């Protein structure tokens, strides 16, 4: 089915704000939605940008194919690219991607260098081999994992998200995410197609050449990321030609758990490239 047909027949989840001259395109990871950026979008508007975010294929309010074979990195990339083309933007964009959205953002920047002014990557997924521990076991068996996601009630999903966000402190543990963010993340898990768990197995470094990413790039990662191996982020720092990197005290979702710190880093970076 063509993108135009999808746009006519199905609702495409998207959000835009502000009217600044430069568009900041925000690309979420799995299994999130454009609400991943609720805390960043107002800051970008205040800074004079025009933020635009979408729900990737199978997520949020976007089209959800029933066939698991539709959930590949190539299909998600095509969906993102055609959505961007439909915006008919006339000036280069700032591209912001988290996790799987980081992989898609790197690919778009490589294929369209004249259209991307700067790249911001937050805990990007670079390869299936980067995925850690028990999550790697689950995602290597996507049919099982999709069934578990489909059958799990919202209360169980909330518990899973809460356990994944725990932070060890001097006097015990607590969730690094606010109550509101926990609820929004759990709802996104249940709103997406359970088949989104097929995406990670198709992510490979063979699809990209980091040495050719020639625009200014900001790389942010949480040094306590339980989902992706931090060693891969350090490797990326060595290979990106124009990279600025920041490691912070956070897990896999620093833009949600440490939003004030991450937003400040992003705005500082954008000011530096504008001058």
Secondary structure, DSSP 8 states (H G I E B T S, - for coil): --HHHHHHHS---EEE----SEEEEEE--TT--GGGGHHHHHHHHHTTEEEEEE--TTSTTS---S-GGG-SHHHHHHHHHHHHHHHT--S-EEEEEETHHHHHHHHHHHHTGGGEEEEEEES----GGGB-HHHHHHHTTHHHHHHHHHHS-HHHHHHHHHHHTEEEETTEEEESS-HHHHHHHHHHHHHS-GGGGGSGGG--GGG--GGG--SEEEEEEETT-SSB-HHHHHHHHHH-TTEEEEEES--S-HHHHTHHHHHHHHHHHHHHHH-
